[in-house]
Amino acid sequence: MKDGQGETAFICAKCGIPLEKTDTKFEYLKHEFSHPIRRCPSCGQAFIPEELATGKMLDVETMLEDK
């Protein structure tokens, strides 16, 4: 199923409502970065796609741990 923007619609397993793309802050070792991800507007559950987890998040983690 596609949403209004032509992207795949994701549904919250807990609430049963569509996830909405929102800018979300992540913190690791007291450093923050933000990235738009899908979250449930009701309970806040987030969907982190594999490419974000193995891409930008891994890059930030590696950079901070090497310091």
JOFEN-V436338 format. One line per field, one symbol per residue. ss: DSSP state (A for helix, B for strand, O for the rest). phi: phi as a letter, one per 40 degrees, with the letter a starting at -180 (. if undefined). burial: + if it has 24 or more other C-alpha atoms within 12 Angstrom, else -. Layout:
# JOFEN-V436338
ss: ???
phi: ???
burial: ???
This chain:
# JOFEN-V436338
ss: OBOOOOOBOOBOOOOOOBBBBBBBBBBBOOBBBBBBBBBBOOOOOBBOOAAAAOOAAAAAAAAAAOO
phi: .bccbgcccbbccccgbccbcacbcbbafgbbabacbcbcccbgdbbbcdccccbcccccdcccccc
burial: ---------++------++++---------------++++----+++---------+--+-------
